[in-house]
Amino acid sequence: MCFASDGTKPTNKKCPKCNLKQDYANKKCTECGFEFPPEEEPKRRQKECPECGLEQPFTNRTCSECGFAFPRATGIGKKPGGPGGPGGPGGPGGPK
């Protein structure tokens, strides 16, 4: 969905089949019957607090409701042997 620079939804859209200007809320073109695809809300990166259940922006380090401290990312997908990782300098099984 495209928004105007002030964050408001547009009031019109154009039918891709007949090019007739349509009201943004129309689900079908009033001229040719083209069915507009349903609007999808943009996916927001959210996480749920395990303590109180409140949806949070993904970037929050603590819950804005109860103060729960979210665990830091573990770096899944990093190769072993890096600093602090398994087998790496300072990590378990690695040189000190």
Secondary structure by P-SEA (a helix, b strand, c coil): cccccccccccccccccccccccccccccccccccccccccccccccccccccccccccccccccccccccccccccccccccccccccccccccc
